Amino acid sequence: MSLLSSLLALISCGNAAFTDLNADDFEEIIKKKEIALVDVRTAGEYADGNLRGAANADWLAGDFLKQ
């Protein structure tokens, strides 16, 4: 659940409003809109399990902004 919360927070960055979604609502939204789903956990955490179609960009990596 924390991964979903993190992703939703990133999606809303730049927007004045934040929408809290449950898993079913989130799934519906990502089906309807063209979005980039980015998992910002470490590569090891990402390898342990991730959302289908999510790209991995390690927030803690020194080259994060280049990813």
Secondary structure as a PSIPRED ss2 file (coil, helix, strand):
# PSIPRED VFORMAT (PSIPRED V4.0)

   1 M C   1.000  0.000  0.000
   2 S H   0.000  1.000  0.000
   3 L H   0.000  1.000  0.000
   4 L H   0.000  1.000  0.000
   5 S H   0.000  1.000  0.000
   6 S H   0.000  1.000  0.000
   7 L H   0.000  1.000  0.000
   8 L H   0.000  1.000  0.000
   9 A H   0.000  1.000  0.000
  10 L H   0.000  1.000  0.000
  11 I H   0.000  1.000  0.000
  12 S H   0.000  1.000  0.000
  13 C C   1.000  0.000  0.000
  14 G C   1.000  0.000  0.000
  15 N C   1.000  0.000  0.000
  16 A C   1.000  0.000  0.000
  17 A C   1.000  0.000  0.000
  18 F C   1.000  0.000  0.000
  19 T C   1.000  0.000  0.000
  20 D C   1.000  0.000  0.000
  21 L C   1.000  0.000  0.000
  22 N C   1.000  0.000  0.000
  23 A H   0.000  1.000  0.000
  24 D H   0.000  1.000  0.000
  25 D H   0.000  1.000  0.000
  26 F H   0.000  1.000  0.000
  27 E H   0.000  1.000  0.000
  28 E H   0.000  1.000  0.000
  29 I H   0.000  1.000  0.000
  30 I H   0.000  1.000  0.000
  31 K H   0.000  1.000  0.000
  32 K H   0.000  1.000  0.000
  33 K C   1.000  0.000  0.000
  34 E C   1.000  0.000  0.000
  35 I C   1.000  0.000  0.000
  36 A C   1.000  0.000  0.000
  37 L C   1.000  0.000  0.000
  38 V E   0.000  0.000  1.000
  39 D E   0.000  0.000  1.000
  40 V C   1.000  0.000  0.000
  41 R C   1.000  0.000  0.000
  42 T C   1.000  0.000  0.000
  43 A H   0.000  1.000  0.000
  44 G H   0.000  1.000  0.000
  45 E H   0.000  1.000  0.000
  46 Y H   0.000  1.000  0.000
  47 A H   0.000  1.000  0.000
  48 D H   0.000  1.000  0.000
  49 G C   1.000  0.000  0.000
  50 N C   1.000  0.000  0.000
  51 L C   1.000  0.000  0.000
  52 R C   1.000  0.000  0.000
  53 G C   1.000  0.000  0.000
  54 A C   1.000  0.000  0.000
  55 A E   0.000  0.000  1.000
  56 N E   0.000  0.000  1.000
  57 A C   1.000  0.000  0.000
  58 D C   1.000  0.000  0.000
  59 W C   1.000  0.000  0.000
  60 L C   1.000  0.000  0.000
  61 A C   1.000  0.000  0.000
  62 G C   1.000  0.000  0.000
  63 D C   1.000  0.000  0.000
  64 F H   0.000  1.000  0.000
  65 L H   0.000  1.000  0.000
  66 K H   0.000  1.000  0.000
  67 Q C   1.000  0.000  0.000
